[in-house]
Amino acid sequence: MATPVTLIPGDGIGPSIADATVRILAAAGADVEWDRQVAGMAGVARWNDPIPDATLDSIKRTRVALKGPLETPVGEGFRSINVALRKTFDLYANVRPAYTIVPGRFDNVDIVLVRENTEGLYIGVEHYVKIGDDPKAAAESVAIITRHGSERIVRYAFEYAIANNRQKVTLVHKANILKFSQGLFLDVGRMIAREYEGRVQFEERIIDAMAMHLVMRPEQFDVVVTTNLFGDILSDEISGLVGGLGLAPGANFGTNAAIFEAVHGTAPDIAGKNIANPGALVLAACMMLDHIGDRGRATSIRNAFEGTIRDGAVLTRDLGGTSTTDQFTDAVIARLV
């Protein structure tokens, strides 16, 4: 029986890379029943709502979604549609793998970043402070980190390591300065780490030192777990080690839903030109197949995708080639059959 999946093509280059991804999964024989929905500007155009009820209802029904990049409309009440989706479905774990496909400056990068997705500075508790006659003389943002949120994200990182034969978890923090909020995260991390002693190695890194070591010796890291803001920054840094956001898939996991996505933007300057790289969404779809239990096809697609890039004959512009989205997609499919 086919697995129902909500498909949100997205905005800008989203529909193009979504179509490419659907073609590749179909060629691989993935037994998926797509429920196409809209969000972002496409949602505004169709329903006058950036997150239509029909889209939310679909995700509640399928509990699995594949999403292209979304544009957040100005003045629609959301700082970010992606953030709103995370809050709606309590998608507390953001997982961003990055690994070397074509050797370059770094040859052996294979890092999975696990980011707490619902707390910290991005929780959205902020306000202006009036001083004298100036109502916006200062602004205050509050970082909220809870024991519950810390426990579940650190435990997720360790369980991910065990399930995927990973050897080490690195917890990244700034507890030397932010002794209460980051201190709580670190204390909880140490407590959880003791439960996995002997099965998974554990280490701690301060965020600024971590950023430096990532660009000096990234091969020493395996699974990295951290808070929301730090995870947002480090995940892009890690993507840069392996070629940029065009090869960066992401997944957001909660208790009752999982949303898989390309983490790059909508790239409106190349939308409709058939030149976008679908790689990030293809790799996100592979993560989705892993999640629904179709690991064999996920591996086949990854191998075909990586082989196409390593061969170098058919590459999109951002990968150093001149091929179209369709030509690149056809080349990946040719390696599947």
N, C-alpha and C positions, 0 to 999 in steps of 0.2 A: 504494500500500500504506500502510495506517495506521501512524502512528508510535506505538510503545508508550511509555507514560508512567506511572510510578508515581504514584498519587494518594494522599496522606495527608491526609484531611480535618482531623484534629487534634481538639483538645478545645475545650470551651466553645462559642463561636460558630463554631468551625472548620467543622463539618459544614454549617451553614447557608450560610456564604459560599462553601464549596467547591461545594455544589449550585448556587448562583447562577452561579458561574464556569463550571461544566460546561455549564449551560444556555446561557450566552452564547456559549461556544466552539462548541457544537453549532449554534446559530442562525447563526453566522458561516460554518459549513461546514468547520470545522477537522477535518482527518482524523487524529484522535487515538484510540488504543485505550487506555482507562484500565485500569490494574491497581490496584484499590483495596486499600490496606493500612492498618495502624494503627500508631500509636506514642503515646508519652505515656501519659496515664491510660487512654486507650482500649486501648492495648497491654497495660497491666497488667490491665485488666478481662477482656480476651480471652485473653491468653497468659501473664499474670503476669510480663510483661517490658515495660519502657518502650520498648525497641528490639528487637522480635522478629526472630528470624532470617529469618522469611518476608519481612519488610519490607526487611531488608538484602539478601537474595537478589534481591528484585524490583529494587532500585536497581542492583545489580550487573548485572542482565540488561538493563534498559532504558537505564541510564546517564543517565536524565532523570527528575526527580521534581518534582511540584508539591505544596507542603506548607502546610497551615493552621497556626495557632498551636498549640504544644504545651505542656502542663503537665508540669514535671519532678516526679515523685514524691519526697517527702521520704524520705531514707534508702535510696535504690535504687542508690547507688554512682556517680551522675553529678552533677557540679556543674550541668550543663545538657545536655539531650538534643541541643540544637542544636550545642553544642560537640562532643559525642561524634560526631555525624554528620560534622561538618567534619573531625575527626581520622580517622575511619574511612575516608573517601574522599579525604583530603588536599585538601579544598576550600579552596585557599589564597587565592582572590580573592573577596572579598565586594564586590558592586557594588550601589550604592544611588543610583538616579537620583531627582531631585526637581526639578519644574518647575511654574511657575505655570499653573493651570487657570483660576481665577477671580481677576482682579486684586484686590488688597487692599492691605496695607501695602507689599508688594513686587510689582511688576508684571512683571518680566523675569527671574525666577530660572530658570535652566536649568543645574543642576549635577549632575555624576555623581561620587559619591565611591567611590573604589577603596580598599578596606581590606585590609591583610594580615590573614589570617584564622586563622593557625595558630601564631604565635609571640608574642613580647612577654610582658607580664605574664600573659596568659591561657593561657600554656603550662602553668600549674598547678604549677610548682615552688615550693613554699612549706612552711614548717614553723614550729612554735612553738619558742621559746627559753626554757629553764628558767633562772631566776635565783633563787638561794636555794631556798626551799621552793615557789616558785610555778612549776608546769610550763608555765604560759601567761603568763609575765611579759612576753613580747614575741613578735612574730610577724614572720617574714621571707618576702617573696615576691621571686622572682628573675625579672627580665625578660631573656629570651634572644632575641637578634636575630642571625641568621646572614647571611653574605654570600649564600648560595644563596637564602634566603627573601626577602631584600631585592631581589636581582637579578630574580627572577621576578615579584614584584609590581609593581616600577617598570616593568619592560618590558611587563607586561600593560597598565598604564595608558597607556603611549605607543602600544601597538598598538591599544588600544581607541580612543584619540583619532584615529588615522589611519583606522581602519575606519569610524568614525562621523562623519567630517568635523568633528572637534573641533579647536580652534585652539591650546589651551594646557593644559599640565599644571602644577599647583601641588603641590609636595612639602612636606608639613607635618612638622615635627620639633621636638625640644627639645635639639638638639646643643650649645647654648650651656651647658647644665647637665649633661646626661647625655652626656659627651664620648665615652665608649666605645660604648655600645649605640646611642644615637641618632646619634652621630658616624659609626658604621659605615653606618647606614641613609642618612644624608645623603651620605657619600662615594660610596657605590654609586649613589645617585640621580644625582649629578653625572656620574659615569662613563657611565651609561646615557643620560643626556640628551644627551651629546655625539654619540652615534650618530644622534640624531634632529634634530640642529641643521639649521635651514633648512626642516624639515618641520613641527615642532611647537614652539611657544614653551615656555619652561621658566622657572619661578620657584620660589623657596624662601620659606616663611613659618614663623616660630616659632609653636607651637601656641596660646599665649595671645593673641598678636596676631591670629592667624587667626580665633579665636573672636570677637574684637571686630569685625574687618572683615566677617565674614559677616553680622552684624546691622546693619552700617552701609551697605555697598555690595556685596550678594551678587551683583549682576549682573556684577561683574568676574571672577568665577570660572567655570571651565569643567569640566575634569577635575581632581579633587583626589585625591592618593595619600598614604597615611600608614600608620602602624603600627597594631597591633590595638586597643589601648586608646583612642588618640586617634581612630581611625576609628569606634569604637563611640559615642563622645561626639559627634563632629562630625556623624555621620550622622543622629542624632536632632535635633540643632540645625538641620540643613539641612531635614529634614522639617517642622520647626516653621515654617520660612519660607513653606511652601506649603500650610499647613492641617493639619499633624499627621500622625500615624502611620496614620490611616485612608486616606491617599492615598500611602502609602510602600511601594512594592514592593522586594524584594530578591532577589538571585541570588548563589549560591555556586558558583564554578567551580573544577574541578580538571582533571587530565589525563584522568581516566577517568569523570567523572560531573559532573553539574550539578544543583543543587537550587534551585528557585525558591520564594519564600515571601512570605507576608504577615509583616511584621516586628513587628506589634503583638502584644499579649497575647491571652489567651483570653477576656477580658471575661466572667467567669462571672455577673456581675450581670445581663447581658442575654441570656445563652444561652437558646435556646428560645423567645424572644419575637418572633422574626421582625422585628427592628428594626435589626440590625447592617448596617453599610456594607460591602459586599463589594469595595470599590474597590481596596484594597491587593492582594488576591489576584487580582483581574481584571487589574490592571496587571502583576503578577508573571507571570501566564499569557501576557500579551503579550510579555514578555521571553523566556518559554519558546518561544513561536512564532517569534520572531526567531532564537533559538538553533537551532531545528530547520529553519530555512530557509523559514518561512511568513510572511515579512515583510508581504506584502500583507494578509493577514487580521489580523495584529497591528495594522497601521495602521488598518484599518477598525474594529476593536473600540475602539482608543484614541479614534478620532474620535467614535464613538457614545457612549462613556463620557463624554468631555469635553463633548460637545454636550448631553448630559442634565444635567450639572452646571451648565453655563453657562445653560441655559434656565431652571433654577431652579424648575420646576413640580413635579417629582417628586424629592424629596431625602430621605435618611434624617435622623434626628435630629441626628447629629453634624455634618451639613452644613447645618443650619439649617432642615430641613423636618420633615414629620410622616409621611412615607411609610414603608411596610414594606420589608423586604428584597426581597420578591417584587415589589412594585410598582415599586421602583427597577430591578430586574432586567428586568422587562417593558418599562420605558421605554427601557432601553438596547437591548434586542432590537428594539423597534419602529423604532429608528433604523438598524438593520442591514438591514431588509427593505423 
